[in-house]
Amino acid sequence: MPRVLSIGHRGAAGHAPENTVAAIQKGIALGVDFVELDVRRTADGVLVILHDATVNRTTNGRGRVDRLCLRDIETLNAGDGEHIPTLEEVLTVAAGKVGLMLELKTNGVAQQTVEAVRKAGFTSPVIYASFTHEELTHVRTADPEASLLVLFSGLSRASVAHVVKHGASHVGLRHDRATRSLVDSFHRAHVFVFVYTANTPNDIQHARSLHVDGVISNFPERIVSPTLDTR
């Protein structure tokens, strides 16, 4: 059975508040290959790391991220005294320690995200991911060499062709929707297959049996991780 990359979901969300510096540092301590993080933009145009459109679920505040300024967001408690980090802060924390999978959660942030990575001089591997596939087209424009991951919640017979059309090197599938035949189809198209979000040992074992290339998990220490070229 092949070994797979370990990707810490929202840092290592099973161990620390999701999408925080503490979660990223925990993922690094656990030896993950990548941490998966969510990128949104504040009302004053700063890129921050947060999954939801609002701060309601994960902090002690309320409101839409795109209607709050950074100075307001910085005062919020994201759990255990952690704060919502900026992308710039995350790039500093992760530099030289771990790869980043940056999921673009909203339209219009692709170029700014690529420029932030470039400005930081970040040299570890970066994979840009999104359910909004058109946003990945803008990543490709900003960085022709970028590694792209097309995320799917559902699948169709056209899924493989759709990934190839977007020039993506990776695809992200729900762990309970992936099949060995589908994984093989993507591999024949020279596309790496990651599955999300497999947390239980049984789910992780099943994902590995499909010969996927990476597993995204809140508990990444449960995944055996080889080195894999992401390009």
Order of alpha helices (4+ residues) and beta strands (2+ residues): beta-alpha-beta-beta-alpha-alpha-beta-alpha-beta-alpha-beta-alpha-beta-alpha-beta-alpha-beta
